[in-house]
Amino acid sequence: MKKAKKEIKILDEITLLDFIRTFSLYEDVKTLAEVSTKDIITACRHFANTYEILN
């Protein structure tokens, strides 16, 4: 069971990294430690603007 939990965490991290690479200026980011909260918010804004989620 512990192993499955660890795998889920890794998958979540990869998914978030892929999101950040796609919607921020950091296409070559390798770990979440390199990413600030501001970078994540910026990526979310670009995502929202791309898909016209926000008004």
Secondary structure, DSSP 8 states (H G I E B T S, - for coil): -HHHHHHHHHHHHHHHHHHHHHHSS-TT--SGGG--HHHHHHHHHHHHHHTT---
